[in-house]
Amino acid sequence: MRSTFLLLFMLSGIFFFTCSSGDSVPSDFKKDYPQSVVLTVSNESNLRITDAPVCLEIEALLAKAPDFNTGAFVWLADGQEIPGQAVDINGDGVAEQLVAVSDFNPGQTKKMMLLYAPTGNKIRYYPARTQAELSRKVGGEFRKNKQGRFEYKGGHFENVKQLKGPPEHSDHSWYIRYEGPGWESDKVGFRFYLDWRNASDIFGKKIPDMVLQNVGQDGFDSYHEMSYWGMDILKVGDALGIGAVGMWVDNKVERVSQTDSVSCTIMANGPVESLIRTEYWGWKVGKSQYNLVSDLSIDAGSRLTKQSVSITGNPENLCTGIVKHDGVTVLQSGDNAGSLAYLATYGQQSLAGDSLGMAIIYQKKDELDVSQDELNHVIILTPENGKLTYYFLAAWEQEPRGIKSEQEFKNYLANVLRQLDKPLQIDI
């Protein structure tokens, strides 16, 4: 976690301030944060939105408040302190965004305030509703097994901010806890395999607490068995899993498998948003090579992972998709008035033997085709100037207040499209 990512979860010292209105601030609070900026935030949709992401570009904020300081600020909504954080998106050591979440009624406009001190650090601590981590072993060594494959023997797991995969590491080498980085909200968890498979998997959660820090600690793959918190619920095999990046070549998916090197960084690990960046150098596809950067982020209260990709070499397409399972329904959004569409599946496809919905949400303008190969339901997309953004999500019926029918899942997806199509509008 970078130093500019200032608002971290701690079990002690959690405190909030409340005042009677958005313009009334207790004197002791105002003493610590003497300056203020008033924001008007509007929900222009006809939906009630719980935990709507409020995202403010710091560049726009500095145009109105040049002395704003990401080291000492607090966010108020309806006169009540809400968790927020500063996020360094590009890893340059300077925060580019402020992020918070708040509830909105249909068509509601809220007055919010940012209180700040122009200098110094006055860090606010909030309960974590997101998490990202990457854990690898130290204190042991790689050894060849009887099959000539390297396995990491001995040692113990330690979390790291960044990891460049050593040449000995491959699938099932027992080097990285749960085989790659993980990220979660209070709704759902994900991981992807930081090896040649480069596929994404799902941790179904029965509780809202952050759980990744305990996953795989009591036996390397014990997360395949049901626990108090949930379990790994997706059988991935040789497929993309859910939402992983690939390229559509000769009517099948080419995963990001053959690379010169791969580096993964935990860019943000905060109470409201977490972000993982993975850089792939020399991705080989046929006779071509590409450098690809993947940013995966998740917000508090959300099932959605946002996947932002940039790639060199001007490829004709990138693709993503959902692993094929028998006996499930394939869903598409069809014709709708918005700018977004989805490809989804729903049915008894979880490893717990119950219902799981998975979806990819993307911009209609980016769609080249919807297809499939032997392993995957695929959406083929065209990057614009080497950049592409889409979302993927999972909804497991054993979540607290989980989605338990295909119709509920379709209704949920329709609302997600409407919400993404009309993000909150912020005026400073």
C-alpha positions, 0 to 999 in steps of 0.5 A: 500500500502506498503512503498516499493511500491514507485511510486504512482499516484498524480494529481500534481507534474507529470513530465518526463525527455527526452533525445536524446538517451538511453546513454545521460542523462541530467546533472540535472537528472544524479545529482539526479540519479548518477548510471546507469544500461543498459538493452537490452530488446527484443521483439522476437515475430512478433507482434507490442505490445502496453504497453508490460510489462517489468518485471525485477527481483530485485535479478538478478539486484542486481547481476549486481548492488549490490547498486541498491536502490528501493527508488530512481530510474527512468526508461528510454526507447529510452532516454525517462522517462517511468513510472515504479514501485517497487513491493513487491510481497510476502508482506515481506516489500522488493520489488522483481520486477521492472515493467514498460510498453513500446511499441515494434515493431515486433522483436524490441530490445530496449536499456533501462536504470535504473538510481538510487541513492544508498541511500535515497528516490527520489520518481517519481510520475506518472499518474495511469493506474491501481488501486486496492482498498478495502472499508468497512464501519465504524461508524455504526453497524451490526443489524439483519433485519426482516429475521434474517440476519445481515445488516450494518446500518449507517456509511461511507465507508473508504478504507483499505489495509487489511480486515478480514471479520467479522462473521456478513458479508455475501452477501448484508450486505451493509458492503463492497463497491461494495461487495468486492475488485476491481481492474482495468486498463485503459481498464477494471475493475473487482471485486469479492464478498468477501463473500461465493459467491467468484465469479468475476464480470466485470466493463465495462469502457467507459473511460480510467480514474481510476473510482473505487474510485467513484463506489458505493459512490452515492447509494450502487448498482448504478453501475448497471445503465449506467454511464459516465464511464460505469457500471457493465456488467456481470450477475453472479448469482450463477456461477463463473462469470469470472475466479474465483477459484473452484474445480471440484467435482462430475461433478460440480464446488465447489466454495470457499464458506465454509471457517473458515476465509478469509483475503484480502490485497491490496498488490500493488496499482500503476501506472503500476501494482496493486495486490490483495492477498486473503487468505482462511483458512479452505476451506471445500470441502467434507471431506477435508480442504485446505488453499488457497492463491489467487493473482490477478494482472493487468497491465497498458494497459491490459485487462488481470488479472493474477491469481496465486494460491497456495493451501495446501493439494495436491488436484487433481484439481482446476478449473475456468470458465465463467458463462453460458449465452444463445445465445453466442458462446463458443470458444476454441483455438484448436490446436496451436503451443504455450504452451497456450490455451483458453476457451472463450465466445462471444456474446450479454451477457453484462447487457448493452444488447451488445457484451461482450467477456470473456476468460480464458487463461491457460497452456496446460500442466495444462489442465485436461479437458474442461467441463461444469455444469449447470451454468458454462463453465469450464476448469479443471486444475491440480496444480503443487506442489500446485501452478497454474497460469492462466489469465482471461479477458473481452472485452466489445464493448463500451470500447474506440476502443472496440472489436465489432465482434466475429472475432475481438475477436478471432484475439485478443485472438490469439495475446494474446496467441502469446504475452504471449508465447513469453514474452520480453527478458531482458539482463542486 
